[in-house]
Amino acid sequence: MDLAAGLKGRHVLVTGASGGLGEHFARLCARCGAAVTVAARRKEKLDALVRDLLAAGAPEARAVSLDVADADSVTAAFAALHALHALPDVVVNNAGIAEGGAAIDVDIATFDRVIDTNLRGVWAMSTTAARAWRDAGRGGVIVNVASILGLRVAGGVGPYTVSKAGVVQMTQALGLEWARYGIRVNALAPGYIGTDINREFFETAPGQAMLKRIPMRRLGRPEDLDGAFLLLAGDASGWMTGATLPVDGGHLVSGL
């Protein structure tokens, strides 16, 4: 089965698309022939990406200013798309932040920032999309970007692990409730993916020690997520909902 074909002609909305995995997923969707809406808080960072998406074959590409932690911003973004007759077929909840430290020292404001973006934002995006699909009499697909830290804990990132565990549970709850509307909700749970942000850390002794705990003995690359992403976003997963799919080099099954 050609997983890429499952997105051809679809409209995909990706949050947190100004860099990292959000940008990667947006480019992947464009190469598969999907119309793409990229969303982030600072729209100006998305303009160059939109040009690249069009050059990569996306039939349409647009940018919207969106802060997932602000419910009014989410409502406004969907209203703007509705006015353009551009309701997405697939919503990718990728926006997220990671602030941490020893839990005993984390103040409540830091905790709230992480939860507001990583968990409350996923709820706001998902429920807004689901209401729009229900009212339009059609189904839709939600792909939540969770983490293996929603399934297993690590020290020093307490708020993040709590938020991602919430995303995993939310995926199940919404998948259960919305199956009757033809709305599928699944989650991708990446392991440690090498990016410009963390590459320097993984060259240090603690970073190298962490790599040794990954059975495949290497960091993941963004493209290692492509197959699972395309599966969840397209029709090949048509009988899947409420599932969380880890892609982690075997990290979750490594020994304690």
Backbone bond lengths (Angstrom), bond angles and torsions (degrees), N, CA, C in turn:
res aa  C-N    CA-C-N  psi(-1)  N-CA   C-N-CA  omega(-1)  CA-C   N-CA-C  phi
1 M - - - 1.456 - - 1.524 109.53 -
2 D 1.316 116.01 135.71 1.458 121.69 178.46 1.520 108.77 -86.79
3 L 1.342 117.28 101.13 1.461 120.55 -177.10 1.523 111.88 -65.34
4 A 1.318 116.72 -33.56 1.462 119.80 -179.22 1.523 111.52 -62.45
5 A 1.335 116.49 -33.76 1.463 119.72 -178.54 1.522 112.03 -64.11
6 G 1.330 116.81 -20.63 1.450 120.28 -178.96 1.513 114.71 -67.53
7 L 1.336 117.47 -13.50 1.463 120.55 178.80 1.521 113.23 -106.93
8 K 1.305 117.36 -7.99 1.461 120.00 -178.39 1.522 110.21 -61.61
9 G 1.319 116.30 126.60 1.456 121.50 179.68 1.516 114.73 82.49
10 R 1.339 117.87 -2.31 1.459 121.51 177.96 1.535 109.90 -87.86
11 H 1.326 114.97 166.12 1.457 121.30 174.82 1.520 107.65 -116.31
12 V 1.330 116.38 120.75 1.460 122.64 -175.60 1.529 109.54 -115.98
13 L 1.322 115.73 129.80 1.462 122.44 174.96 1.524 107.99 -106.43
14 V 1.340 116.54 125.71 1.461 122.01 -178.35 1.516 109.31 -119.86
15 T 1.327 117.74 122.12 1.460 120.43 175.48 1.527 110.21 -89.41
16 G 1.326 115.06 160.87 1.456 119.66 -178.46 1.513 111.98 60.23
17 A 1.338 115.77 39.04 1.465 120.67 -170.36 1.526 113.83 -94.18
18 S 1.324 117.93 8.77 1.469 119.20 -178.47 1.520 112.09 -79.28
19 G 1.321 118.18 -3.52 1.460 121.20 178.18 1.516 110.53 -179.51
20 G 1.317 116.63 -178.54 1.458 122.13 173.68 1.512 113.88 59.00
21 L 1.331 115.41 -142.69 1.460 120.22 -176.45 1.523 112.24 -66.86
22 G 1.324 117.82 -32.10 1.466 119.51 178.30 1.514 111.54 -60.65
23 E 1.316 116.37 -46.61 1.467 120.28 176.89 1.526 110.37 -62.91
24 H 1.327 116.65 -42.04 1.467 119.95 179.76 1.523 111.29 -60.47
25 F 1.332 117.35 -45.98 1.460 120.17 -179.47 1.525 111.26 -65.60
26 A 1.326 117.45 -37.19 1.458 120.35 178.37 1.526 110.61 -62.75
27 R 1.318 116.79 -43.04 1.469 120.40 179.23 1.533 110.37 -66.06
28 L 1.313 116.58 -39.33 1.468 120.57 178.14 1.524 110.28 -61.13
29 C 1.328 117.12 -45.94 1.469 120.63 -179.90 1.523 111.41 -62.04
30 A 1.326 116.32 -40.00 1.466 119.80 178.93 1.520 110.88 -62.47
31 R 1.339 116.82 -43.02 1.463 120.10 179.36 1.517 111.73 -63.85
32 C 1.319 116.63 -24.25 1.466 121.30 179.05 1.526 112.12 -87.19
33 G 1.326 117.35 1.27 1.457 120.41 176.77 1.511 115.05 88.22
34 A 1.332 117.51 19.12 1.462 120.75 178.13 1.522 110.65 -89.92
35 A 1.330 115.61 147.75 1.457 120.20 164.95 1.526 106.59 -72.67
36 V 1.328 117.11 139.71 1.457 120.48 -172.01 1.528 110.21 -129.67
37 T 1.325 115.57 131.03 1.461 122.00 168.42 1.518 107.02 -111.73
38 V 1.330 115.71 122.36 1.464 120.47 179.24 1.526 108.11 -104.93
39 A 1.314 115.84 137.90 1.458 121.20 -174.29 1.516 110.56 -131.93
40 A 1.324 115.20 140.78 1.455 122.24 175.82 1.525 107.60 -165.07
41 R 1.321 115.95 172.06 1.465 118.83 -178.47 1.515 111.90 -69.62
42 R 1.315 117.25 -35.81 1.462 120.69 -177.50 1.532 109.06 -108.88
43 K 1.304 114.61 98.23 1.460 121.28 -174.27 1.525 112.17 -61.57
44 E 1.328 117.04 -31.08 1.463 119.00 -176.16 1.532 111.62 -62.34
45 K 1.332 117.70 -26.50 1.457 120.09 178.92 1.520 111.97 -72.62
46 L 1.317 117.14 -15.05 1.465 121.28 -174.76 1.534 113.06 -92.90
47 D 1.316 117.30 -14.11 1.468 119.53 -173.13 1.525 112.80 -60.67
48 A 1.332 116.21 -45.09 1.470 119.13 179.06 1.522 110.53 -65.34
49 L 1.327 116.69 -36.59 1.458 120.16 178.22 1.519 111.10 -63.15
50 V 1.311 118.00 -41.01 1.464 121.09 178.57 1.523 110.62 -59.34
51 R 1.319 116.62 -42.41 1.467 119.20 178.15 1.527 110.81 -62.12
52 D 1.327 116.27 -40.67 1.462 119.99 179.27 1.526 111.58 -66.10
53 L 1.334 116.63 -38.42 1.461 120.11 -179.62 1.526 111.05 -63.58
54 L 1.305 115.99 -41.92 1.470 119.85 177.99 1.524 110.37 -64.40
55 A 1.323 115.93 -40.58 1.459 119.71 179.33 1.525 111.24 -66.83
56 A 1.354 116.44 -27.27 1.467 120.70 -178.28 1.521 112.63 -83.86
57 G 1.337 117.27 -3.04 1.454 119.08 174.98 1.501 116.36 114.60
58 A 1.333 117.72 -0.59 1.464 118.96 177.50 1.523 109.51 -62.71
59 P 1.342 118.87 129.19 1.466 120.01 178.78 1.521 112.31 -65.00
60 E 1.322 116.09 -28.42 1.462 122.11 174.36 1.515 107.89 -145.33
61 A 1.322 116.13 149.54 1.460 120.70 173.02 1.517 107.61 -150.65
62 R 1.310 115.22 135.34 1.468 119.97 179.11 1.517 108.40 -146.64
63 A 1.324 114.91 160.34 1.455 121.34 177.63 1.519 109.11 -118.30
64 V 1.319 116.14 141.98 1.459 120.97 174.96 1.522 108.94 -129.92
65 S 1.314 115.51 142.81 1.451 121.26 174.94 1.519 108.09 -79.96
66 L 1.322 116.46 125.46 1.457 119.73 -173.56 1.525 110.10 -154.31
67 D 1.323 115.94 127.81 1.459 122.76 172.19 1.517 106.84 -114.11
68 V 1.323 117.01 107.64 1.466 120.00 -173.74 1.522 111.91 -64.29
69 A 1.339 117.20 -22.19 1.461 120.41 179.86 1.524 112.33 -77.87
70 D 1.320 117.34 -7.31 1.464 123.23 -179.14 1.532 108.21 -112.88
71 A 1.327 116.77 107.24 1.466 120.59 -175.50 1.519 111.48 -59.56
72 D 1.334 118.22 -35.67 1.463 121.04 178.97 1.527 110.69 -65.21
73 S 1.336 116.64 -36.33 1.457 120.74 178.26 1.525 110.62 -65.85
74 V 1.327 116.48 -40.01 1.464 120.78 178.05 1.526 110.34 -63.61
75 T 1.328 116.27 -46.15 1.469 120.56 179.09 1.521 111.52 -60.53
76 A 1.325 115.94 -42.53 1.464 120.52 -179.15 1.527 111.43 -65.39
77 A 1.318 116.86 -38.99 1.467 120.11 -179.57 1.520 110.81 -64.71
78 F 1.320 117.70 -43.45 1.459 120.04 178.94 1.529 111.15 -68.81
79 A 1.318 117.30 -34.85 1.468 120.31 176.84 1.523 110.22 -63.43
80 A 1.332 116.27 -40.34 1.462 120.11 179.38 1.523 110.60 -64.92
81 L 1.331 117.40 -41.36 1.463 120.27 178.18 1.529 110.75 -67.11
82 H 1.325 116.64 -38.84 1.469 120.13 178.15 1.526 110.52 -61.44
83 A 1.321 116.16 -40.22 1.465 120.07 179.66 1.525 111.40 -63.68
84 L 1.318 116.29 -27.23 1.468 121.42 178.92 1.525 111.66 -91.19
85 H 1.347 116.80 5.30 1.465 121.66 -174.81 1.520 110.06 55.06
86 A 1.340 115.11 43.09 1.465 121.33 -174.54 1.520 111.03 -127.26
87 L 1.323 117.01 49.13 1.452 120.46 175.21 1.526 109.01 -66.15
88 P 1.335 118.15 126.94 1.471 118.80 -178.11 1.521 112.66 -69.48
89 D 1.317 115.09 153.50 1.459 121.78 172.78 1.522 111.26 -88.53
90 V 1.327 115.62 -29.94 1.461 122.73 -176.68 1.524 108.54 -132.17
91 V 1.321 116.51 131.22 1.459 121.95 174.52 1.527 108.59 -114.19
92 V 1.327 116.26 124.27 1.458 122.18 178.96 1.522 107.96 -107.34
93 N 1.321 116.15 109.05 1.459 121.73 -179.93 1.524 109.09 -87.35
94 N 1.331 114.71 89.37 1.450 120.90 -175.14 1.524 113.24 -107.85
95 A 1.326 118.61 -23.58 1.460 120.97 -175.42 1.523 110.80 -56.30
96 G 1.314 115.86 134.05 1.462 119.29 -179.71 1.520 110.84 -167.90
97 I 1.321 115.50 156.92 1.460 121.99 175.87 1.518 108.19 -131.93
98 A 1.327 115.43 158.64 1.467 121.04 178.79 1.521 108.36 -132.83
99 E 1.306 116.33 105.46 1.457 122.06 172.45 1.513 106.76 -121.40
100 G 1.311 116.09 141.00 1.452 116.92 -174.99 1.508 113.25 -152.60
101 G 1.318 114.63 -141.65 1.447 122.78 -169.96 1.520 108.47 117.27
102 A 1.309 115.56 176.05 1.462 119.57 177.41 1.522 109.38 -59.46
103 A 1.321 117.03 130.56 1.460 121.01 -174.54 1.522 112.05 -55.41
104 I 1.318 117.12 -35.04 1.460 120.03 -177.27 1.524 112.01 -66.05
105 D 1.338 116.26 -19.14 1.462 121.31 -178.46 1.525 113.72 -105.19
106 V 1.334 117.59 -4.91 1.463 120.54 -178.11 1.528 109.64 -77.03
107 D 1.330 116.53 123.69 1.465 118.68 179.72 1.527 109.99 -81.35
108 I 1.312 114.95 163.69 1.459 120.36 -174.37 1.523 111.69 -66.61
109 A 1.323 117.79 -28.87 1.465 120.13 178.60 1.527 110.85 -65.43
110 T 1.323 116.65 -39.68 1.470 120.33 177.16 1.522 110.07 -65.20
111 F 1.326 115.72 -46.05 1.462 120.00 178.00 1.530 110.67 -56.73
112 D 1.326 116.58 -45.81 1.468 120.59 -178.70 1.525 111.75 -62.60
113 R 1.336 117.56 -39.78 1.471 120.06 179.99 1.525 110.95 -61.07
114 V 1.323 116.10 -43.86 1.469 119.64 -178.90 1.519 110.49 -67.36
115 I 1.323 117.32 -46.22 1.460 120.74 -179.15 1.528 110.73 -64.77
116 D 1.328 117.21 -41.14 1.465 120.47 -178.44 1.527 111.98 -60.72
117 T 1.319 116.58 -40.68 1.466 119.72 -179.15 1.527 111.77 -81.58
118 N 1.327 116.26 -51.00 1.461 120.49 -169.52 1.519 114.28 -78.79
119 L 1.328 117.50 -27.18 1.464 120.41 -175.01 1.529 111.68 -118.04
120 R 1.328 116.38 -57.27 1.466 119.21 179.01 1.528 110.86 -60.63
121 G 1.332 116.90 -37.14 1.461 120.45 179.07 1.514 112.72 -64.27
122 V 1.336 116.81 -38.50 1.466 120.48 177.14 1.521 109.98 -64.96
123 W 1.331 116.43 -40.45 1.470 120.61 177.36 1.528 111.00 -61.91
124 A 1.328 116.40 -47.01 1.469 120.70 -178.16 1.528 111.02 -62.37
125 M 1.323 117.13 -45.66 1.457 120.69 179.80 1.530 110.96 -64.46
126 S 1.320 116.02 -44.58 1.463 120.13 -175.09 1.519 111.70 -67.45
127 T 1.329 117.04 -46.38 1.461 119.33 -177.76 1.523 111.37 -69.23
128 T 1.319 117.25 -35.61 1.467 119.65 178.04 1.525 110.17 -65.33
129 A 1.330 116.72 -44.28 1.464 120.38 177.92 1.514 110.92 -64.11
130 A 1.330 116.77 -43.28 1.463 120.14 -176.87 1.524 111.61 -63.52
131 R 1.326 117.25 -41.05 1.468 119.79 177.99 1.523 110.87 -63.53
132 A 1.341 115.90 -40.05 1.467 119.58 179.54 1.527 110.51 -64.81
133 W 1.324 117.44 -42.80 1.469 120.54 178.89 1.527 111.44 -66.03
134 R 1.334 115.93 -43.99 1.471 119.33 179.13 1.523 110.90 -60.58
135 D 1.331 116.48 -45.69 1.463 120.32 -177.87 1.524 111.74 -66.58
136 A 1.341 116.05 -27.53 1.462 120.65 178.15 1.524 111.65 -85.21
137 G 1.328 117.20 -3.83 1.464 121.32 -179.94 1.505 113.55 69.19
138 R 1.309 116.81 36.15 1.457 120.29 -177.91 1.522 109.62 -141.59
139 G 1.313 115.67 166.50 1.455 120.71 177.77 1.512 111.73 -94.08
140 G 1.303 116.04 -173.26 1.455 121.82 179.44 1.515 110.14 -170.04
141 V 1.314 114.78 175.95 1.462 121.55 -177.05 1.524 109.20 -129.80
142 I 1.321 115.95 133.44 1.462 121.90 174.35 1.519 108.11 -119.42
143 V 1.329 115.78 128.97 1.463 121.95 173.87 1.524 107.14 -117.38
144 N 1.312 116.51 112.08 1.458 121.86 177.40 1.522 109.77 -92.51
145 V 1.321 116.33 133.48 1.460 119.88 175.52 1.524 107.08 -92.84
146 A 1.331 115.13 102.96 1.459 121.73 179.11 1.528 108.02 -94.17
147 S 1.292 117.91 -135.28 1.465 122.20 -179.90 1.517 107.55 -171.79
148 I 1.330 116.57 155.85 1.457 117.54 172.44 1.529 110.42 -64.36
149 L 1.340 117.24 -18.60 1.459 119.93 176.64 1.525 111.69 -77.16
150 G 1.315 117.71 -1.09 1.451 120.94 166.90 1.518 111.54 -87.51
151 L 1.341 115.69 -9.55 1.466 122.07 -178.12 1.524 112.19 -116.80
152 R 1.331 115.15 -14.94 1.463 121.38 -178.13 1.523 107.19 -152.41
153 V 1.304 118.70 144.96 1.462 120.01 -173.44 1.517 112.16 -98.44
154 A 1.335 114.61 160.34 1.458 122.91 172.02 1.522 106.83 -141.71
155 G 1.309 116.52 155.13 1.449 120.28 -178.57 1.521 112.43 -76.45
156 G 1.314 115.88 151.17 1.458 121.44 172.31 1.505 115.75 84.35
157 V 1.315 118.03 0.69 1.476 120.90 179.83 1.526 110.02 -135.04
158 G 1.326 116.22 40.93 1.457 121.28 -175.01 1.511 115.10 -52.38
159 P 1.347 119.22 -52.87 1.471 118.86 -179.19 1.524 112.55 -59.47
160 Y 1.320 116.70 -37.29 1.464 120.95 -179.69 1.525 110.65 -65.68
161 T 1.334 117.30 -46.76 1.460 119.45 -178.68 1.525 110.87 -64.50
162 V 1.334 116.84 -38.70 1.467 120.37 177.39 1.525 110.13 -62.18
163 S 1.332 116.72 -43.91 1.467 120.09 -178.46 1.520 111.41 -64.83
164 K 1.324 117.65 -41.58 1.461 120.15 -177.68 1.528 111.67 -73.65
165 A 1.332 117.60 -32.64 1.464 119.34 172.95 1.526 109.71 -63.13
166 G 1.327 116.31 -37.40 1.459 120.06 175.70 1.512 112.51 -63.35
167 V 1.328 116.82 -37.61 1.466 120.67 178.14 1.528 110.24 -64.34
168 V 1.331 116.82 -40.77 1.467 120.27 178.38 1.524 110.28 -61.61
169 Q 1.330 117.08 -46.27 1.457 120.07 -179.68 1.523 111.53 -68.55
170 M 1.329 117.01 -37.70 1.462 120.88 177.42 1.522 110.79 -62.38
171 T 1.319 116.02 -39.88 1.462 120.50 178.05 1.525 110.63 -57.08
172 Q 1.323 116.75 -42.91 1.460 120.20 178.81 1.527 111.55 -67.80
173 A 1.331 116.33 -44.97 1.463 120.12 -176.90 1.527 111.78 -63.98
174 L 1.332 116.55 -44.72 1.462 119.50 -178.72 1.523 110.98 -73.44
175 G 1.321 116.44 -35.59 1.459 119.08 175.54 1.514 111.76 -58.76
176 L 1.338 116.09 -40.93 1.456 121.21 178.35 1.527 111.67 -64.71
177 E 1.326 116.58 -49.38 1.460 120.43 -173.67 1.524 113.38 -71.40
178 W 1.341 116.65 -33.31 1.458 118.93 -169.42 1.520 114.32 -99.95
179 A 1.324 117.31 -0.60 1.469 118.85 177.85 1.522 110.78 -57.52
180 R 1.319 117.65 -34.55 1.474 122.07 -178.70 1.529 112.34 -64.53
181 Y 1.332 116.45 -20.89 1.466 120.41 179.11 1.530 112.37 -95.61
182 G 1.317 116.87 1.72 1.458 119.56 -175.98 1.517 112.78 76.52
183 I 1.336 115.77 22.08 1.465 121.07 179.50 1.523 107.94 -105.25
184 R 1.313 116.64 120.23 1.461 121.97 -179.83 1.524 109.80 -101.87
185 V 1.329 116.25 137.31 1.466 122.15 -179.04 1.521 108.39 -129.94
186 N 1.309 116.46 115.56 1.461 121.68 177.91 1.529 109.03 -134.01
187 A 1.314 115.90 166.20 1.460 120.54 -177.81 1.522 110.78 -130.68
188 L 1.316 114.22 145.59 1.454 123.39 172.72 1.528 106.80 -104.58
189 A 1.320 117.05 129.81 1.470 121.12 -178.26 1.529 109.43 -117.15
190 P 1.335 116.94 89.19 1.467 118.91 -179.91 1.522 112.07 -71.11
191 G 1.321 114.56 150.56 1.449 120.78 166.43 1.522 108.92 -84.38
192 Y 1.321 116.87 -152.60 1.463 120.55 -178.02 1.528 109.72 -77.51
193 I 1.324 114.80 116.27 1.466 122.15 -178.66 1.525 108.81 -107.34
194 G 1.323 116.95 130.84 1.453 121.28 179.86 1.516 111.85 -71.88
195 T 1.317 116.28 125.70 1.465 122.68 176.51 1.526 108.50 -137.07
196 D 1.324 116.12 173.63 1.466 119.68 177.18 1.519 111.13 -62.25
197 I 1.321 116.94 -26.90 1.460 120.82 -176.62 1.528 111.25 -71.92
198 N 1.326 117.79 -39.17 1.470 119.11 -173.51 1.526 114.37 -108.67
199 R 1.328 117.01 -3.22 1.464 119.09 -173.24 1.533 111.89 -60.82
200 E 1.325 116.39 -38.97 1.465 120.04 -179.25 1.529 110.80 -64.42
201 F 1.344 116.51 -39.52 1.460 119.54 179.25 1.527 111.26 -61.56
202 F 1.324 116.97 -40.95 1.463 119.42 -175.81 1.523 112.94 -74.39
203 E 1.332 116.36 -1.81 1.455 120.37 172.51 1.526 111.38 -93.23
204 T 1.338 116.91 -7.75 1.457 121.32 178.73 1.525 110.61 -85.24
205 A 1.338 116.36 169.79 1.470 120.52 179.20 1.528 111.94 -61.13
206 P 1.362 119.90 -45.93 1.469 118.75 176.51 1.525 112.38 -61.73
207 G 1.333 116.75 -37.05 1.457 120.18 178.88 1.516 111.95 -66.44
208 Q 1.316 116.30 -41.02 1.458 119.91 178.01 1.528 111.28 -66.38
209 A 1.334 116.36 -35.25 1.465 119.79 177.04 1.520 110.68 -64.79
210 M 1.332 116.97 -37.82 1.458 120.35 177.94 1.520 110.67 -65.59
211 L 1.325 117.05 -40.14 1.463 120.56 178.93 1.525 111.14 -59.37
212 K 1.326 117.24 -35.08 1.458 120.52 -178.93 1.524 112.18 -67.48
213 R 1.337 116.91 -17.69 1.462 120.05 178.39 1.526 112.15 -87.04
214 I 1.329 116.32 -7.00 1.466 120.78 176.00 1.532 107.30 -89.82
215 P 1.324 119.26 119.29 1.465 119.81 -175.17 1.528 114.02 -52.76
216 M 1.326 118.28 -34.59 1.468 119.77 179.90 1.529 112.58 -81.95
217 R 1.347 116.39 -3.22 1.462 122.71 172.85 1.532 113.78 60.18
218 R 1.309 116.14 32.54 1.462 118.76 174.60 1.519 109.41 -156.58
219 L 1.334 114.76 160.13 1.452 120.59 171.44 1.520 109.73 -71.11
220 G 1.299 114.91 153.64 1.449 118.59 170.97 1.514 111.02 -75.87
221 R 1.303 116.48 157.03 1.454 123.24 173.01 1.528 107.96 -108.27
222 P 1.319 119.14 150.84 1.461 119.29 179.68 1.521 112.90 -51.14
223 E 1.322 117.42 -38.66 1.463 120.37 -178.17 1.534 112.43 -69.08
224 D 1.339 117.60 -16.50 1.464 119.59 174.88 1.522 112.02 -65.40
225 L 1.322 116.98 -17.83 1.463 121.90 -179.88 1.524 112.74 -90.06
226 D 1.337 117.09 -9.44 1.466 119.94 -169.46 1.526 113.09 -60.40
227 G 1.319 117.32 -46.63 1.458 119.46 -176.56 1.512 112.15 -61.63
228 A 1.334 116.51 -45.87 1.462 120.00 179.73 1.519 110.98 -66.02
229 F 1.326 116.63 -39.95 1.464 119.78 178.64 1.525 111.29 -61.39
230 L 1.323 116.57 -48.12 1.459 120.24 -179.12 1.518 111.60 -64.15
231 L 1.324 116.70 -35.80 1.456 120.23 175.64 1.528 110.68 -59.22
232 L 1.330 116.88 -51.19 1.461 120.76 -175.29 1.516 112.55 -70.77
233 A 1.327 117.52 -32.08 1.468 120.46 -176.22 1.522 113.07 -82.14
234 G 1.333 117.67 -20.76 1.452 120.56 -173.47 1.520 113.88 -109.39
235 D 1.317 115.34 -172.87 1.465 121.90 -174.92 1.519 114.03 -72.84
236 A 1.334 117.68 -16.04 1.470 119.44 -178.84 1.523 111.67 -62.90
237 S 1.342 116.95 -21.76 1.465 120.96 177.49 1.525 110.86 -102.49
238 G 1.330 116.41 30.04 1.459 121.27 -173.70 1.515 115.25 -59.88
239 W 1.337 118.12 -17.99 1.472 120.15 178.26 1.520 110.31 -114.30
240 M 1.330 115.84 25.37 1.459 121.71 176.48 1.519 109.46 -114.33
241 T 1.302 116.98 131.99 1.463 121.33 168.54 1.516 108.39 -157.80
242 G 1.318 115.61 147.54 1.458 121.49 -177.93 1.515 113.95 76.82
243 A 1.326 117.65 12.05 1.464 121.16 -175.62 1.523 111.27 -98.53
244 T 1.313 116.05 149.84 1.460 122.57 172.69 1.515 107.92 -120.12
245 L 1.334 115.48 124.75 1.462 121.43 -173.55 1.533 110.07 -111.30
246 P 1.335 118.41 108.44 1.464 120.37 178.46 1.528 111.32 -76.85
247 V 1.323 115.25 141.00 1.468 122.13 172.48 1.525 104.84 -135.06
248 D 1.340 116.51 97.42 1.469 118.66 -164.30 1.526 115.03 -146.60
249 G 1.320 117.51 15.66 1.462 118.51 -179.44 1.511 113.79 66.28
250 G 1.332 116.65 19.40 1.456 121.04 179.66 1.516 114.19 87.79
251 H 1.357 117.76 9.15 1.459 120.84 -174.16 1.526 112.77 -59.86
252 L 1.331 116.64 -39.14 1.458 119.24 -177.59 1.530 113.13 -66.20
253 V 1.308 117.41 -24.93 1.467 119.82 -178.89 1.521 111.89 -100.66
254 S 1.326 116.82 8.60 1.462 119.30 178.21 1.528 110.25 -72.55
255 G 1.306 116.50 158.43 1.457 121.24 -178.53 1.514 112.23 -69.14
256 L 1.306 116.55 153.94 1.457 121.64 177.49 1.522 110.88 -77.48
